[in-house]
Each structure stands twice: as C-alpha cells, then as structure tokens.
Amino acid sequence: MKRKPGIAGFGLALLLWGALASPIWTYSQDASSESAKRKVKSRVMPDYPSLAKQMRVTGKVKIETTIAADGHVSSTKVVGGSPLLVNAALDAVKKWRFEPAAKESVETIEFEFAGQN
C-alpha cells in the first residue's frame, strides 16, 4: 500500500511537467492584427429585407470578405447569420471599397439588423 502514493505522486509530477513543457496556443486577435485592418473608403449599408421585417427577424450577420490589392471585394463567405438577412448583407458588402494595399487581405465584417431600419 505504500507504493500507491508514490506512483500517484509520480503520475502527478509527469502531468504537471507535461503541462509546463507544452506551448500555450491562443487564437484571439491581438492589437497588431487590429492595426493591420484595411480602411474602408466607401461602405453601403444593407437594406432590411421586407420579409425579415414582417417576421421581426433581428440579429447579426458575419461575412468573411477577401479584399483585392486594389481595394475591391473579390470574394465573400458567410460565417453566420439568419438566412433571411444574409443576402442583404452580401449585396451591401460587395459594394464596399477599401484603401489599396500591397496584397489581398481577408476581413470579417459584421452587420447588425435591429429591426429599426
């Protein structure tokens, strides 16, 4: 019975050593990525879809937007949002123009439909 505490202690020591030796990965955006965001030259706000308005659908729509080096939106991908609101957000973001940059970039743009439009 005296060996069990020793084995448990050794196992605990290995577990703690492994936790200290492994790197910590974070996926949140840091301040440097915030400063790298492209500036918007012109933006178009989405029209609130009449069906969504009648049904009182509200919420956020997130769109991952690829911006070409010259500043136009080259592609979009819906990250989340109500299907009743997504098309209005996509139509609007495709009309946005950004400041030119050395290469293309990817931005996540979020629209909020609050039912007041």
C-alpha atoms as a printed R data frame, in Angstrom:
    type eleno elety resid chain resno       x      y       z
1   ATOM     1    CA   MET     A     1   0.000  0.000   0.000
2   ATOM     2    CA   LYS     A     2   2.942  2.338   0.446
3   ATOM     3    CA   ARG     A     3   3.689  2.232  -3.302
4   ATOM     4    CA   LYS     A     4   0.351  3.665  -4.422
5   ATOM     5    CA   PRO     A     5   1.017  7.197  -3.116
6   ATOM     6    CA   GLY     A     6   4.456  7.095  -4.777
7   ATOM     7    CA   ILE     A     7   3.023  6.052  -8.149
8   ATOM     8    CA   ALA     A     8   0.249  8.610  -7.890
9   ATOM     9    CA   GLY     A     9   2.777 11.286  -6.976
10  ATOM    10    CA   PHE     A    10   4.990 10.310  -9.921
11  ATOM    11    CA   GLY     A    11   1.970 10.416 -12.271
12  ATOM    12    CA   LEU     A    12   1.009 13.844 -10.973
13  ATOM    13    CA   ALA     A    13   4.575 15.088 -11.440
14  ATOM    14    CA   LEU     A    14   4.580 13.840 -15.053
15  ATOM    15    CA   LEU     A    15   1.247 15.513 -15.719
16  ATOM    16    CA   LEU     A    16   2.438 18.847 -14.304
17  ATOM    17    CA   TRP     A    17   5.732 18.649 -16.195
18  ATOM    18    CA   GLY     A    18   3.872 17.969 -19.463
19  ATOM    19    CA   ALA     A    19   1.602 20.948 -18.882
20  ATOM    20    CA   LEU     A    20   4.583 23.227 -18.275
21  ATOM    21    CA   ALA     A    21   6.553 21.905 -21.234
22  ATOM    22    CA   SER     A    22   3.776 22.215 -23.820
23  ATOM    23    CA   PRO     A    23   3.292 25.601 -25.531
24  ATOM    24    CA   ILE     A    24   0.150 27.621 -24.941
25  ATOM    25    CA   TRP     A    25  -1.731 28.421 -28.157
26  ATOM    26    CA   THR     A    26  -4.149 31.310 -28.391
27  ATOM    27    CA   TYR     A    27  -6.378 32.151 -31.317
28  ATOM    28    CA   SER     A    28  -7.657 35.548 -30.280
29  ATOM    29    CA   GLN     A    29  -6.794 38.663 -32.236
30  ATOM    30    CA   ASP     A    30  -4.059 40.763 -30.731
31  ATOM    31    CA   ALA     A    31  -3.539 44.519 -31.044
32  ATOM    32    CA   SER     A    32  -1.172 44.164 -34.014
33  ATOM    33    CA   SER     A    33  -3.813 42.410 -36.124
34  ATOM    34    CA   GLU     A    34  -6.307 45.153 -35.307
35  ATOM    35    CA   SER     A    35  -3.955 47.805 -36.645
36  ATOM    36    CA   ALA     A    36  -3.491 45.809 -39.868
37  ATOM    37    CA   LYS     A    37  -7.161 46.122 -40.833
38  ATOM    38    CA   ARG     A    38  -7.859 47.769 -44.174
39  ATOM    39    CA   LYS     A    39  -9.529 51.174 -44.058
40  ATOM    40    CA   VAL     A    40 -12.907 51.441 -45.728
41  ATOM    41    CA   LYS     A    41 -13.142 54.130 -48.429
42  ATOM    42    CA   SER     A    42 -16.856 53.678 -49.106
43  ATOM    43    CA   ARG     A    43 -19.428 51.472 -47.460
44  ATOM    44    CA   VAL     A    44 -23.012 50.610 -48.332
45  ATOM    45    CA   MET     A    45 -25.430 49.702 -45.571
46  ATOM    46    CA   PRO     A    46 -27.744 46.750 -46.275
47  ATOM    47    CA   ASP     A    47 -31.456 47.189 -46.886
48  ATOM    48    CA   TYR     A    48 -33.583 45.480 -44.270
49  ATOM    49    CA   PRO     A    49 -35.429 42.703 -46.158
50  ATOM    50    CA   SER     A    50 -39.202 43.228 -46.056
51  ATOM    51    CA   LEU     A    51 -39.905 39.582 -45.164
52  ATOM    52    CA   ALA     A    52 -37.446 39.743 -42.264
53  ATOM    53    CA   LYS     A    53 -39.060 42.995 -41.145
54  ATOM    54    CA   GLN     A    54 -42.545 41.440 -41.267
55  ATOM    55    CA   MET     A    55 -41.338 38.414 -39.318
56  ATOM    56    CA   ARG     A    56 -39.429 40.674 -36.890
57  ATOM    57    CA   VAL     A    57 -36.175 38.816 -37.525
58  ATOM    58    CA   THR     A    58 -33.180 40.536 -35.937
59  ATOM    59    CA   GLY     A    59 -29.585 39.557 -35.398
60  ATOM    60    CA   LYS     A    60 -26.061 39.726 -36.681
61  ATOM    61    CA   VAL     A    61 -24.619 38.539 -39.978
62  ATOM    62    CA   LYS     A    62 -20.883 37.834 -40.220
63  ATOM    63    CA   ILE     A    63 -19.202 37.760 -43.607
64  ATOM    64    CA   GLU     A    64 -15.598 36.816 -44.316
65  ATOM    65    CA   THR     A    65 -14.520 39.161 -47.099
66  ATOM    66    CA   THR     A    66 -11.468 38.829 -49.340
67  ATOM    67    CA   ILE     A    67 -10.254 42.239 -50.451
68  ATOM    68    CA   ALA     A    68  -8.080 42.538 -53.555
69  ATOM    69    CA   ALA     A    69  -4.923 44.654 -53.509
70  ATOM    70    CA   ASP     A    70  -6.721 47.440 -55.391
71  ATOM    71    CA   GLY     A    71  -9.422 47.634 -52.672
72  ATOM    72    CA   HIS     A    72 -12.438 45.937 -54.256
73  ATOM    73    CA   VAL     A    73 -14.183 42.952 -52.673
74  ATOM    74    CA   SER     A    74 -13.114 39.901 -54.658
75  ATOM    75    CA   SER     A    75 -14.994 37.181 -52.737
76  ATOM    76    CA   THR     A    76 -17.258 36.644 -49.753
77  ATOM    77    CA   LYS     A    77 -18.149 33.767 -47.451
78  ATOM    78    CA   VAL     A    78 -20.983 33.749 -44.922
79  ATOM    79    CA   VAL     A    79 -19.726 32.918 -41.434
80  ATOM    80    CA   GLY     A    80 -23.075 33.181 -39.664
81  ATOM    81    CA   GLY     A    81 -26.454 34.812 -39.528
82  ATOM    82    CA   SER     A    82 -30.122 34.355 -40.327
83  ATOM    83    CA   PRO     A    83 -30.817 33.168 -43.878
84  ATOM    84    CA   LEU     A    84 -33.413 35.942 -44.152
85  ATOM    85    CA   LEU     A    85 -30.717 38.583 -43.557
86  ATOM    86    CA   VAL     A    86 -27.666 37.098 -45.282
87  ATOM    87    CA   ASN     A    87 -28.424 38.127 -48.876
88  ATOM    88    CA   ALA     A    88 -28.958 41.781 -47.943
89  ATOM    89    CA   ALA     A    89 -25.630 41.816 -46.113
90  ATOM    90    CA   LEU     A    90 -23.841 40.115 -49.023
91  ATOM    91    CA   ASP     A    91 -25.281 42.568 -51.558
92  ATOM    92    CA   ALA     A    92 -24.120 45.509 -49.454
93  ATOM    93    CA   VAL     A    93 -20.581 44.299 -48.661
94  ATOM    94    CA   LYS     A    94 -19.871 43.522 -52.319
95  ATOM    95    CA   LYS     A    95 -20.247 47.255 -52.996
96  ATOM    96    CA   TRP     A    96 -17.706 48.287 -50.340
97  ATOM    97    CA   ARG     A    97 -14.343 49.749 -51.394
98  ATOM    98    CA   PHE     A    98 -11.185 49.689 -49.306
99  ATOM    99    CA   GLU     A    99  -7.855 51.518 -49.381
100 ATOM   100    CA   PRO     A   100  -5.323 49.874 -51.727
101 ATOM   101    CA   ALA     A   101  -2.637 47.655 -50.183
102 ATOM   102    CA   ALA     A   102   0.392 45.649 -51.290
103 ATOM   103    CA   LYS     A   103  -1.550 42.365 -51.350
104 ATOM   104    CA   GLU     A   104  -5.028 40.988 -50.813
105 ATOM   105    CA   SER     A   105  -6.351 40.596 -47.299
106 ATOM   106    CA   VAL     A   106  -9.233 38.936 -45.504
107 ATOM   107    CA   GLU     A   107 -11.554 40.804 -43.145
108 ATOM   108    CA   THR     A   108 -14.597 39.650 -41.184
109 ATOM   109    CA   ILE     A   109 -17.398 42.178 -41.444
110 ATOM   110    CA   GLU     A   110 -20.383 42.103 -39.125
111 ATOM   111    CA   PHE     A   111 -23.776 43.668 -39.776
112 ATOM   112    CA   GLU     A   112 -26.450 44.023 -37.120
113 ATOM   113    CA   PHE     A   113 -30.101 44.067 -38.094
114 ATOM   114    CA   ALA     A   114 -32.026 45.503 -35.153
115 ATOM   115    CA   GLY     A   115 -35.495 45.820 -36.641
116 ATOM   116    CA   GLN     A   116 -35.413 49.620 -36.723
117 ATOM   117    CA   ASN     A   117 -34.402 50.058 -40.385
